[in-house]
């Protein structure tokens, strides 16, 4: 199976499992099995790390070693492959929800009219929603309004992957980063 990681979002963890950064992959060298990302102070040059590359329908998980080349960081990937990386149970549901705002630099910007979506499944740390074709992009942070258990909730989530259906819809995998009662 040919892998193409260029443009994908990668989550990079230290050896203790702490999230260091989320970064977009600038280049992928299949021969060297390495990814190139922008230079970030959070990444320890010469150190080992865990890399989760968020691809649809399943992510890829690797151990890696961080190197510096020019103005970019190159992470050589080894000991890994396709991974589900889900420790909690996902619950299949069909529940309407609305995207009320996009978040940029910590500020929520309300949409002129909310985007109607359908929650497909939910877990402790994520949600999969179905929306109009390409309504969102990977890397977007959204405020999602749902009604669960008789209570209104406003969830904050990062869009981490997407999968186009054969119809006019796209399913978006989102990582939950916060929530509040409305």
C-alpha positions as CSV (number, residue, x, y, z in Angstrom):
1,X,0.0,0.0,0.0
2,X,1.4,3.3,-1.1
3,X,1.5,5.9,1.8
4,X,1.4,9.6,1.2
5,X,1.8,11.6,4.4
6,X,2.5,15.0,2.9
7,X,0.0,17.5,4.2
8,X,-1.3,15.2,6.9
9,X,-1.6,16.3,10.5
10,X,0.9,14.5,12.9
11,X,0.7,14.3,16.7
12,X,4.2,14.1,18.2
13,X,4.6,12.7,21.7
14,X,7.7,12.3,23.9
15,X,8.8,8.9,25.2
16,X,6.6,9.3,28.3
17,X,3.5,9.7,26.1
18,X,3.1,13.5,26.6
19,X,1.9,15.5,23.6
20,X,4.6,17.8,22.4
21,X,3.0,19.3,19.4
22,X,0.6,19.0,16.5
23,X,2.2,19.7,13.1
24,X,1.4,19.5,9.4
25,X,3.8,17.2,7.4
26,X,5.6,19.3,4.8
27,X,7.3,16.3,3.0
28,X,7.4,12.6,3.1
29,X,10.4,10.6,1.9
30,X,9.2,7.0,1.3
31,X,12.7,5.7,0.6
32,X,14.1,7.0,3.9
33,X,10.7,6.6,5.6
34,X,10.9,10.0,7.1
35,X,8.7,13.1,7.5
36,X,9.8,16.7,7.3
37,X,8.1,19.3,9.6
38,X,8.7,22.9,10.5
39,X,11.4,23.6,13.1
40,X,9.7,23.8,16.5
41,X,11.4,24.2,19.9
42,X,9.2,21.5,21.4
43,X,11.0,18.8,19.3
44,X,14.2,17.5,20.9
45,X,16.9,17.2,18.2
46,X,18.5,13.8,18.4
47,X,15.8,12.5,20.7
48,X,13.3,9.7,20.3
49,X,9.6,10.4,19.9
50,X,6.2,8.7,19.1
51,X,4.5,10.0,16.0
52,X,0.8,9.5,15.2
53,X,0.0,10.4,11.6
54,X,-3.7,11.1,11.2
55,X,-4.8,9.5,7.9
56,X,-8.2,8.2,7.0
57,X,-9.6,5.7,7.6
58,X,-7.0,4.7,10.2
59,X,-4.0,6.5,11.6
60,X,-0.4,5.3,11.5
61,X,1.8,5.2,14.6
62,X,5.6,5.1,14.7
63,X,8.6,5.6,16.9
64,X,10.9,8.1,15.4
65,X,14.2,10.0,15.9
66,X,14.3,13.8,15.4
67,X,17.0,15.3,13.2
68,X,17.6,18.8,12.0
69,X,18.2,19.6,8.3
70,X,18.4,23.2,7.2
71,X,15.4,25.1,8.6
72,X,13.3,22.0,9.1
73,X,13.0,19.0,11.3
74,X,13.2,15.5,9.8
75,X,11.8,12.6,11.8
76,X,13.0,9.2,10.7
77,X,10.2,6.7,11.3
78,X,10.7,3.1,12.5
79,X,8.8,0.4,14.5
80,X,5.3,1.2,13.5
81,X,2.5,0.9,11.1
82,X,-1.3,1.1,10.8
83,X,-2.9,1.7,14.2
84,X,-6.4,2.3,15.6
85,X,-5.0,4.2,18.7
86,X,-8.3,4.1,20.4
87,X,-8.3,3.2,24.1
88,X,-11.9,4.1,24.8
89,X,-15.1,2.7,23.4
90,X,-16.8,4.5,20.5
91,X,-20.6,4.6,20.6
92,X,-22.5,4.6,17.4
93,X,-25.3,7.2,17.5
94,X,-27.3,9.3,15.0
95,X,-27.8,12.7,16.7
96,X,-28.2,16.1,15.1
97,X,-25.6,18.8,16.0
98,X,-24.7,22.3,14.8
99,X,-21.3,23.9,14.2
100,X,-21.8,27.3,15.7
101,X,-18.4,28.9,15.3
102,X,-14.8,28.4,14.2
103,X,-12.0,29.1,16.6
104,X,-8.8,30.9,15.6
105,X,-6.0,31.8,18.0
106,X,-8.2,31.0,20.9
107,X,-11.1,33.3,19.8
108,X,-14.4,31.8,18.7
109,X,-15.9,33.5,15.6
110,X,-19.7,32.8,15.3
111,X,-20.8,31.7,11.9
112,X,-23.5,33.7,10.1
113,X,-25.7,30.6,10.1
114,X,-24.8,27.4,11.9
115,X,-23.7,24.3,9.9
116,X,-26.1,21.4,10.4
117,X,-24.3,18.1,11.1
118,X,-25.0,14.6,12.2
119,X,-23.0,12.9,15.0
120,X,-22.1,9.4,13.7
121,X,-20.2,8.2,16.8
122,X,-18.7,9.6,20.0
123,X,-16.1,8.5,22.5
124,X,-14.5,10.0,25.6
125,X,-12.0,11.9,23.5
126,X,-13.5,12.3,20.1
127,X,-16.5,12.6,17.8
128,X,-17.2,11.8,14.2
129,X,-19.6,14.0,12.4
130,X,-21.2,14.0,9.0
131,X,-21.6,17.4,7.2
132,X,-21.9,18.8,3.7
133,X,-19.1,17.9,1.3
134,X,-15.9,19.6,2.4
135,X,-17.7,21.9,4.9
136,X,-14.5,21.8,7.1
137,X,-10.8,21.3,6.7
138,X,-8.3,19.3,8.7
139,X,-6.8,21.5,11.4
140,X,-10.0,23.5,11.9
141,X,-11.1,24.0,15.5
142,X,-14.9,24.1,15.9
143,X,-17.6,24.7,18.5
144,X,-20.1,22.0,18.1
145,X,-23.5,22.3,19.8
146,X,-25.2,19.0,20.8
147,X,-28.1,18.0,23.0
148,X,-27.1,15.0,25.1
149,X,-29.1,13.5,28.0
150,X,-31.5,16.4,28.0
151,X,-28.7,18.9,28.4
152,X,-27.2,21.3,25.8
153,X,-23.5,21.0,25.4
154,X,-21.0,23.1,23.5
155,X,-18.0,21.0,22.6
156,X,-14.7,22.3,21.3
157,X,-13.0,20.0,18.8
158,X,-10.1,19.9,16.4
159,X,-10.8,18.3,13.0
160,X,-8.1,15.7,12.5
161,X,-9.2,13.7,9.5
162,X,-11.9,13.4,6.9
163,X,-13.5,10.8,4.6
164,X,-15.6,11.6,1.6
165,X,-18.7,9.5,1.1
166,X,-20.1,8.5,-2.2
167,X,-22.9,11.0,-1.7
168,X,-22.6,14.8,-1.1
169,X,-21.4,14.3,2.5
170,X,-18.0,14.2,4.2
171,X,-17.3,12.5,7.6
172,X,-14.9,14.4,9.9
173,X,-13.0,12.8,12.7
174,X,-12.6,15.3,15.6
175,X,-10.5,15.3,18.7
176,X,-12.4,16.8,21.7
177,X,-10.4,19.5,23.5
178,X,-13.1,21.0,25.7
179,X,-16.8,21.3,26.5
180,X,-19.2,23.3,28.5
181,X,-22.9,23.3,29.4
182,X,-25.0,25.8,27.6
